[in-house]
């Protein structure tokens, strides 16, 4: 009875199923399929599945087996007919017919699956639980498996080939039917069913297609890249690669699975970039030279897809910038020009790194190394880098009062740029020494443009170097404040006593060891009026600080002298030595060099420089004049005031150092730097050995070089000499058991 009923039910369903399939295939059929038919069949299946086998105790004999078997045979017959039809097509026509049949089939099966819903819920679920019924599937899954086995598998190669051909046409720029592509590929996804695991969904069929797509893509781009480069420049090739990458991303978005993006782009990267990386990066230097940021951006965007090619570009950029910077600085000895060239070069390539290379840290490091190379490459006659001296001198020009009208904010911006250069200096200690020397000169001569700028610069240096290297700079400002207070107190005391100095006199009391000042090179006798001022201040200071002593450094002193014998009044800004010589003409009209030496007690060299400066500025006349045969003043040379002296300016600075004096000062500063380095190296060696107790020579040298690297580059020979000095001073001793190692002596 149950089987008979099942066959009767199938007899009612089959004609309607055929009508439904033909309707979706677009064919004419004798019987129609309406919504009423849908409801009627649904009710028929429901009654059959829920009303039979209710009281049966044996599992597996629920109503529905006959219905399932008949449906399975029905769709096998239908799919065989579809396969027979498809075998008459090929290429794109096959794909079009396949998609049409697939769409109508899946739509119809969706409706049929709904009609047979109770078959799915009752008999199929229970039958699938039995071990011997593992090949029982839900109706829709069964229809897909049947399509795959009866339709797809026999023609899968032709279907995939037609799909790949369409993709190639699209890559070639031809207009293709994207819905056709998407529909065919979606069928590969839908047909991924594992029959052994009760119809679990997989991507096996799509993966098979994907593997063939990747191979096809590799072959396509290999041929294209080779042919394109034969007839087109590299710039156009990079545009092509950029275009292809975008196309593949868009292709995945339109009709491929997201998982395909990785292997597809992997092929693009390998074939179009890695295989042609030498050709691509071969244009890098010419693009740098022409500063073509757009093309460099494109190159970076492409090459960064393959990180292994980045180091090659880094090295080329570093070498190019270093060479360009070195050429730009060739022959530049002016401090301002040096700094401006460095800043201009840095900004130019800093912008390049930010724009073209998106601020990539690797390229930032290459820029830093390149700047360090070309900034420190210019050397002086002694083999040391000129950069610290030039940068310090330009800092001095910005920080002191000059005739140039420049806003404080502009100077501050330039000082910030100088701090950028400072970071690249290998001899930072040399810069600090020169800077300290210039700072002391500005403070002593009251020539600072702005206290704010001075403080701003010291704060920046403190940030980069640490407080231990800027403490002396800060102490100079403190000394100036203390000196100002002392001067005010000195004047107040004199006023209280009803006294005053013969001249307008100011003394600066500076702490020895903080200021980079050297002792007076010779003795000097002050004029009576100045000597009185000195004695009055010494008396005041000794009364305030009995345990302290003052040592006067006259070669740093200066003053003003009024000329009263000229038609137009002039005020001369002089050194103390110039003042001492000019004062003698208040008591004698003509004086010999020998007499001036006797009165001032200056040595021959110093007096010669003073007299030459007075003659050069036409304040004093000399007889006889100097010549090639007599380049220096002699004891019997006679000197007198130039009664016809005139100048457009009322206030004149005649205390101008000659080129030779400036060079001599630089030599002195360099000696200070070498001495400071020697002490720093020794201190570092002692620190290291105190911590390690025992250490091999090579390890000690390496440790010292690393610790001092932020200040200056200590050479092996310098370190070795300092080790020998420390051994002589009994800080270290050689290890008797191991000759190339040292012991710390506590």
CORVEN-V723320 format. One record per backbone hydrogen bond with DSSP energy under -0.5 kcal/mol. NH is the residue of the N-H (numbers start at 0). CO is the residue of the C=O. E is the energy in kcal/mol with one decimal. If there is no record, write none. Layout:
# CORVEN-V723320
NH/CO/E ; NH/CO/E
This chain:
# CORVEN-V723320
4/0/-2.4 ; 5/1/-2.2 ; 6/2/-2.5 ; 7/3/-2.1 ; 8/4/-2.5 ; 9/5/-2.4 ; 10/6/-2.4 ; 11/7/-1.3 ; 11/8/-0.6 ; 12/8/-1.8 ; 13/9/-3.0 ; 14/10/-0.6 ; 15/11/-0.6 ; 16/12/-2.3 ; 17/13/-2.4 ; 18/14/-2.1 ; 19/15/-2.4 ; 20/16/-2.4 ; 21/17/-2.6 ; 22/18/-2.4 ; 23/19/-1.9 ; 24/20/-1.5 ; 25/21/-0.7 ; 25/22/-0.7 ; 26/21/-2.7 ; 37/33/-2.0 ; 38/34/-2.2 ; 39/35/-2.5 ; 40/36/-2.7 ; 41/37/-2.2 ; 42/38/-2.2 ; 43/39/-2.2 ; 44/40/-2.6 ; 45/41/-2.3 ; 46/42/-2.7 ; 47/43/-2.1 ; 48/44/-2.7 ; 49/45/-2.2 ; 50/46/-1.6 ; 51/47/-0.8 ; 55/52/-1.0 ; 60/57/-1.2 ; 62/51/-0.7 ; 64/61/-0.9 ; 67/63/-2.8 ; 68/64/-2.6 ; 69/65/-2.1 ; 70/66/-2.2 ; 71/67/-2.4 ; 72/68/-2.0 ; 73/69/-2.1 ; 74/70/-2.4 ; 75/71/-1.5 ; 76/72/-2.1 ; 77/73/-2.1 ; 78/74/-2.7 ; 79/75/-2.0 ; 80/76/-1.6 ; 81/77/-1.8 ; 82/78/-2.6 ; 83/79/-2.2 ; 84/80/-1.7 ; 85/81/-2.4 ; 86/82/-1.7 ; 87/84/-1.3 ; 88/85/-2.2 ; 92/89/-0.9 ; 93/89/-1.0 ; 94/90/-1.8 ; 95/91/-2.6 ; 96/92/-2.6 ; 97/93/-2.9 ; 98/94/-2.5 ; 99/95/-2.2 ; 100/96/-2.5 ; 101/97/-2.7 ; 102/98/-2.9 ; 103/99/-2.2 ; 104/100/-2.5 ; 105/101/-2.8 ; 106/102/-2.1 ; 107/103/-2.2 ; 108/104/-2.7 ; 109/105/-1.6 ; 110/106/-1.6 ; 111/107/-2.7 ; 112/108/-2.4 ; 113/109/-1.2 ; 114/110/-2.2 ; 115/111/-2.5 ; 116/113/-1.3 ; 118/115/-0.6 ; 119/115/-1.8 ; 120/116/-2.1 ; 121/117/-1.7 ; 123/118/-2.4 ; 124/119/-0.7 ; 125/121/-2.1 ; 126/122/-3.0 ; 127/123/-2.3 ; 128/124/-0.7 ; 128/125/-0.5 ; 129/125/-0.5 ; 129/126/-1.1 ; 132/129/-1.9 ; 133/130/-0.8 ; 135/132/-1.4 ; 136/134/-0.5 ; 141/137/-3.0 ; 142/138/-2.1 ; 143/139/-1.8 ; 144/140/-2.6 ; 145/141/-2.4 ; 146/142/-2.1 ; 147/143/-2.8 ; 148/144/-2.5 ; 149/145/-2.9 ; 150/146/-2.7 ; 151/146/-2.1 ; 152/147/-3.1 ; 154/150/-0.8 ; 154/151/-1.0 ; 155/151/-0.7 ; 155/152/-0.9 ; 158/154/-2.3 ; 159/155/-2.8 ; 160/156/-2.5 ; 161/157/-2.4 ; 162/158/-2.1 ; 163/159/-2.7 ; 164/160/-2.4 ; 165/161/-1.8 ; 166/162/-1.9 ; 167/163/-2.3 ; 168/164/-2.2 ; 169/165/-2.2 ; 170/166/-2.2 ; 171/167/-1.9 ; 172/169/-1.5 ; 173/168/-2.5 ; 177/175/-1.2 ; 180/176/-1.9 ; 181/177/-3.0 ; 182/178/-2.7 ; 183/179/-2.3 ; 184/180/-2.5 ; 185/181/-2.5 ; 186/182/-1.5 ; 187/183/-1.1 ; 188/184/-1.5 ; 189/185/-2.6 ; 190/186/-2.0 ; 191/188/-1.4 ; 192/190/-1.7 ; 193/199/-2.9 ; 194/192/-0.9 ; 196/193/-1.0 ; 197/194/-0.8 ; 198/193/-1.7 ; 199/193/-0.8 ; 199/196/-0.8 ; 201/191/-3.2 ; 205/187/-0.5 ; 206/202/-3.3 ; 207/203/-2.1 ; 208/204/-1.7 ; 209/205/-3.1 ; 210/206/-2.6 ; 211/207/-1.4 ; 212/208/-2.4 ; 213/209/-2.6 ; 214/210/-1.9 ; 215/211/-2.4 ; 216/212/-2.6 ; 217/213/-2.3 ; 218/214/-2.0 ; 219/215/-2.3 ; 220/216/-2.7 ; 221/217/-1.9 ; 222/218/-1.9 ; 223/219/-2.3 ; 224/220/-2.7 ; 225/221/-1.6 ; 226/222/-2.1 ; 227/223/-2.8 ; 228/224/-2.1 ; 229/225/-0.9 ; 230/226/-0.7 ; 230/227/-1.0 ; 231/227/-1.2 ; 236/232/-1.7 ; 237/233/-2.5 ; 238/234/-1.7 ; 239/235/-2.1 ; 240/236/-2.5 ; 241/237/-2.6 ; 242/238/-2.4 ; 243/239/-2.7 ; 244/240/-2.5 ; 245/241/-1.9 ; 246/242/-2.4 ; 247/243/-2.4 ; 248/244/-2.0 ; 249/245/-2.3 ; 250/246/-2.6 ; 251/247/-2.0 ; 252/248/-1.9 ; 253/249/-2.0 ; 254/250/-2.3 ; 255/250/-0.9 ; 255/251/-0.8 ; 259/256/-2.1 ; 260/257/-1.5 ; 262/258/-0.6 ; 263/259/-2.2 ; 264/260/-2.7 ; 265/261/-2.0 ; 266/262/-1.8 ; 267/263/-2.0 ; 268/264/-2.9 ; 269/265/-2.2 ; 270/266/-3.0 ; 271/267/-2.1 ; 272/267/-0.7 ; 272/268/-1.1 ; 273/268/-2.8 ; 274/269/-2.4 ; 276/273/-1.3 ; 279/275/-2.5 ; 280/276/-3.0 ; 281/277/-1.0 ; 282/279/-1.6 ; 283/280/-1.4 ; 286/282/-2.0 ; 287/283/-2.2 ; 288/284/-2.7 ; 289/285/-2.0 ; 290/286/-0.6 ; 290/287/-0.7 ; 291/286/-2.1 ; 292/290/-1.3 ; 295/291/-2.3 ; 296/292/-2.9 ; 297/293/-2.0 ; 298/294/-2.5 ; 299/295/-2.8 ; 300/296/-2.7 ; 301/297/-2.1 ; 302/298/-3.3 ; 303/299/-3.0 ; 304/301/-1.3 ; 305/302/-2.2 ; 308/305/-2.4 ; 309/306/-1.5 ; 310/306/-0.5 ; 312/308/-1.2 ; 313/309/-2.4 ; 314/310/-2.5 ; 315/311/-1.7 ; 316/312/-2.6 ; 317/313/-2.8 ; 318/314/-2.4 ; 319/315/-2.4 ; 320/316/-2.8 ; 321/317/-2.3 ; 322/318/-2.3 ; 323/319/-2.9 ; 324/320/-3.0 ; 325/321/-2.1 ; 326/322/-2.3 ; 327/323/-2.2 ; 328/324/-1.7 ; 329/325/-0.6 ; 329/326/-0.8 ; 331/328/-2.2 ; 332/330/-0.6 ; 337/333/-2.7 ; 338/334/-2.4 ; 339/335/-2.6 ; 340/336/-2.5 ; 341/337/-2.2 ; 342/338/-2.9 ; 343/339/-2.5 ; 344/340/-2.5 ; 345/341/-2.9 ; 346/342/-3.0 ; 347/343/-2.1 ; 348/344/-2.0 ; 349/345/-2.4 ; 350/346/-2.3 ; 351/347/-1.4 ; 352/348/-2.2 ; 353/349/-2.3 ; 354/350/-2.8 ; 355/351/-2.3 ; 356/351/-1.1 ; 356/352/-0.6 ; 358/352/-2.3 ; 359/352/-0.5 ; 359/356/-2.0 ; 363/359/-2.1 ; 364/360/-2.3 ; 365/361/-1.6 ; 366/362/-2.4 ; 367/363/-2.3 ; 368/364/-2.4 ; 369/365/-2.5 ; 370/366/-2.6 ; 371/367/-2.3 ; 372/368/-1.8 ; 373/369/-2.4 ; 374/370/-2.3 ; 375/371/-1.4 ; 377/373/-0.5 ; 379/383/-3.1 ; 382/379/-1.6 ; 385/377/-2.5 ; 386/377/-0.6 ; 389/385/-2.6 ; 390/386/-2.8 ; 391/387/-2.1 ; 392/388/-2.4 ; 393/389/-2.1 ; 394/390/-2.0 ; 395/391/-2.0 ; 396/392/-1.9 ; 397/393/-1.9 ; 398/394/-1.9 ; 399/395/-1.3 ; 400/446/-2.8 ; 405/403/-0.8 ; 410/406/-2.0 ; 411/407/-2.4 ; 412/408/-2.1 ; 413/409/-2.0 ; 414/410/-2.4 ; 415/411/-2.0 ; 416/412/-1.8 ; 417/413/-2.1 ; 418/414/-1.8 ; 419/415/-1.2 ; 420/416/-1.8 ; 421/417/-2.5 ; 422/418/-1.4 ; 423/419/-0.6 ; 423/420/-1.5 ; 424/420/-0.7 ; 424/421/-1.1 ; 427/425/-0.7 ; 427/710/-1.4 ; 428/710/-1.7 ; 430/426/-1.6 ; 431/427/-2.4 ; 432/428/-2.0 ; 433/429/-2.6 ; 434/430/-3.3 ; 435/431/-2.5 ; 436/432/-2.0 ; 437/433/-2.4 ; 438/434/-2.8 ; 439/435/-2.3 ; 440/436/-1.6 ; 441/437/-2.4 ; 442/438/-2.5 ; 443/439/-2.6 ; 444/440/-2.2 ; 445/442/-0.9 ; 446/441/-3.1 ; 448/398/-3.4 ; 449/398/-0.5 ; 453/449/-1.9 ; 454/450/-2.5 ; 455/451/-2.6 ; 456/452/-2.4 ; 457/453/-2.1 ; 458/454/-2.4 ; 459/455/-1.9 ; 460/456/-2.4 ; 461/457/-2.5 ; 462/458/-2.0 ; 463/459/-1.8 ; 464/460/-2.9 ; 465/460/-0.5 ; 465/461/-1.9 ; 468/465/-1.1 ; 469/466/-0.9 ; 470/466/-1.1 ; 473/469/-2.1 ; 474/470/-2.2 ; 475/471/-1.4 ; 476/472/-1.1 ; 477/473/-1.6 ; 478/474/-2.4 ; 479/475/-1.9 ; 480/476/-1.9 ; 481/477/-2.4 ; 482/478/-3.0 ; 483/479/-2.1 ; 484/480/-1.9 ; 485/481/-2.4 ; 486/482/-2.6 ; 487/483/-2.1 ; 488/484/-2.2 ; 489/485/-2.7 ; 490/486/-2.3 ; 491/487/-2.1 ; 492/488/-2.1 ; 493/489/-2.1 ; 494/490/-2.5 ; 495/491/-2.2 ; 496/492/-1.5 ; 497/493/-0.5 ; 497/494/-0.9 ; 498/493/-3.3 ; 504/502/-1.0 ; 508/506/-0.5 ; 509/507/-0.7 ; 512/514/-0.5 ; 513/510/-1.4 ; 514/510/-1.1 ; 516/514/-2.3 ; 524/599/-2.6 ; 525/523/-0.6 ; 530/526/-2.9 ; 531/527/-1.9 ; 532/528/-1.7 ; 533/529/-2.5 ; 534/530/-2.4 ; 535/531/-2.2 ; 536/532/-2.1 ; 537/533/-2.5 ; 538/534/-2.2 ; 539/535/-1.8 ; 540/536/-2.8 ; 541/537/-2.8 ; 542/538/-1.7 ; 543/539/-1.3 ; 544/540/-3.2 ; 547/544/-1.5 ; 553/551/-0.7 ; 555/552/-1.5 ; 556/553/-1.5 ; 558/573/-2.4 ; 560/571/-2.5 ; 562/569/-2.6 ; 563/561/-0.7 ; 569/562/-0.8 ; 570/649/-3.1 ; 571/560/-3.2 ; 572/651/-3.6 ; 573/558/-2.8 ; 573/571/-0.7 ; 575/553/-0.5 ; 575/556/-1.7 ; 578/574/-2.4 ; 579/575/-2.3 ; 580/576/-1.8 ; 581/577/-2.7 ; 582/578/-2.4 ; 583/579/-0.6 ; 583/580/-1.0 ; 584/581/-1.3 ; 585/582/-1.6 ; 586/583/-1.4 ; 587/583/-0.8 ; 590/638/-2.5 ; 592/636/-1.7 ; 593/634/-2.2 ; 595/591/-2.3 ; 596/592/-2.5 ; 597/593/-1.9 ; 598/594/-2.2 ; 599/595/-2.7 ; 600/596/-2.0 ; 606/602/-2.6 ; 607/603/-2.4 ; 608/604/-1.8 ; 609/605/-2.1 ; 610/606/-2.7 ; 611/607/-2.3 ; 612/608/-2.0 ; 613/609/-1.9 ; 614/610/-2.3 ; 615/611/-2.9 ; 616/612/-1.7 ; 617/614/-1.5 ; 618/613/-1.7 ; 619/613/-1.6 ; 620/639/-3.1 ; 622/637/-2.3 ; 626/629/-1.9 ; 636/633/-1.8 ; 637/622/-2.9 ; 638/590/-2.6 ; 639/620/-1.8 ; 640/588/-0.5 ; 641/618/-2.5 ; 642/640/-1.1 ; 644/641/-1.7 ; 651/570/-2.9 ; 651/649/-0.6 ; 653/572/-1.9 ; 653/651/-0.8 ; 654/572/-0.8 ; 655/653/-1.4 ; 661/657/-2.2 ; 662/658/-2.4 ; 663/659/-2.3 ; 664/660/-2.4 ; 665/661/-2.1 ; 666/662/-2.0 ; 667/663/-2.1 ; 668/664/-2.5 ; 669/665/-2.6 ; 670/666/-2.1 ; 671/667/-2.1 ; 672/668/-2.3 ; 673/669/-2.5 ; 674/670/-2.5 ; 675/671/-2.6 ; 676/672/-2.7 ; 677/673/-2.3 ; 678/674/-2.0 ; 679/675/-2.4 ; 680/676/-3.0 ; 681/677/-2.1 ; 682/678/-2.5 ; 683/679/-2.3 ; 684/680/-2.6 ; 685/681/-2.3 ; 686/682/-2.2 ; 687/683/-2.5 ; 688/684/-2.8 ; 689/685/-2.4 ; 690/686/-1.5 ; 691/687/-2.6 ; 692/688/-3.0 ; 693/691/-2.4 ; 694/741/-1.9 ; 696/739/-3.6 ; 699/695/-2.4 ; 700/696/-2.6 ; 701/697/-2.2 ; 702/698/-2.3 ; 703/699/-2.3 ; 704/700/-2.5 ; 705/701/-2.0 ; 706/702/-2.3 ; 707/703/-2.2 ; 708/704/-0.7 ; 710/707/-1.8 ; 711/707/-2.6 ; 713/711/-1.0 ; 718/714/-2.2 ; 719/715/-2.6 ; 720/716/-2.3 ; 721/717/-2.0 ; 722/718/-2.2 ; 723/719/-2.1 ; 724/720/-2.0 ; 725/721/-2.3 ; 726/722/-2.1 ; 727/723/-2.1 ; 728/724/-1.8 ; 729/726/-1.2 ; 730/725/-2.8 ; 731/725/-1.1 ; 732/742/-1.9 ; 734/740/-2.5 ; 735/733/-0.6 ; 740/737/-1.5 ; 741/694/-2.7 ; 742/732/-3.1 ; 743/692/-2.5 ; 744/730/-2.5 ; 745/743/-0.7
